[in-house]
Amino acid sequence: MKNNPVVPYILILAFGIGLIFFMSLQGADNKKEIAAEHEGGGETTETTDANDDGAALVQSCIGCHGGDLTGSMGPNLHGLDEAHIVEVLTKGIEGTPMQPNMKAEAKAIAEYISTLE
């Protein structure tokens, strides 16, 4: 009786699936460290100033206002008054995609955007 040639392939497949499974568990345990390495060198800081918070939060603005916030579908945000930005973020603009959904982050975003020139 000859050996079945499919058996080695099945064993290799089972080993590969098991390896992928265990590697994914390892990655799930280390996902915060892995993400930090990809974002900026692997260091994490506990405290950040308002400008850093605003810069990170502005990512939600890029879709309408462009990558540099000089305008796209939405208007140019450079040079706007901080109080005006807070008002728009907290109250929204009726008839536009700008809804009042950023009340908690409004101050940090406004501080960052008001520094842009």
N, C-alpha and C positions, 0 to 999 in steps of 0.2 A: 504494500500500500504506500503510495507516494504522499509526501507532505503537501498540505493545502497551501498554495502560494498567497492566499488572502490573509492568513493568520498574522504574518509579520506586519502587514499594513494596518490591520485592526489594532494590534498592540501599539504600534507607533502612533496611531490616531488617538487611542485612549491615553497614552502618555502625554501627548501634546495638549489634549484638552485638560488633563489634570494639571500640567505645568502652567497653562494659561490661567486656570482657576486660582491656583495658589499665588501666582504673580499678581493677579488682580486684587487678592486679599491684601498682599503686601502694599500695593499702591493705595488701596483704600485707607490703610492705616497711616500712610505717609502723605496724604493728599495736601495737607496744609503746607508741609515743608516743600513739596514738589511745586506747588503753586507759587510760593514765595520765591523759589529759585528762578522760575520763569518770569516773574514780574520785576525783579530788581535785585538780584544778587544773593538771595537767601536770607537776608537779615529781616527780622520783623521788629517793629517798634511799637511800644505800648501807647505812646502819646504822639499826636500830630497836631500841627497848628491849623488854624482855620483855613488858610490858603491851600494846604494839602488836602483837607477834607473837601473843599470846594472844587479843587481840580479833579478829584476823583468823582465827585457827584455830577460834574458837568458832562460826563459821558452820556447821560440821558438826554442832553440838549443837542448833541452832535447830529442826531438824525434829522432834525428840522433846520438847525442853524449852521450846519457845515462843520467840518473837522476843526477849523480854526475859529469858529463862531462868528465869521464875518458875513454870514447870511447864506441862505440857500432857499428852501421853501419858507423858512421863517426869516425875520429881519436880522440885520447885523447887531450883535450884542455889545460890541466894543464901544466904550465911552458912555455907557448908560449909567444913570444915577443908582446908587445902592438901594435907596428907598423905593424907587420905581421897580427895580428888579424884585424886591421882596413883595411888593404889592401884587405884581403879576403872578409870581409863584404861589402866593397864598390865595388869591382871588381867581386866577385864571383869566382867559380872554374868551368871551362868549363867541361861538361860531367858528372857533379854531381848535386845533388839536391841543392847545395849551389849556389844560384843565387844572383846577386847584388841588393838585395831589402832592405837592412838595412842601407842605407847611413845616415839617420838622427840619428839613434841610435848607430852607429858604435863606436864612441868615448866612450860612457858610458859602452857599452858591453865590449869593449877591456880593459878599466880600471879595470873592475870587474874581467874578466877572467885572466888577467895578475897577479892578486893577489892570485890566486889559487895555491896550492902546492900539 
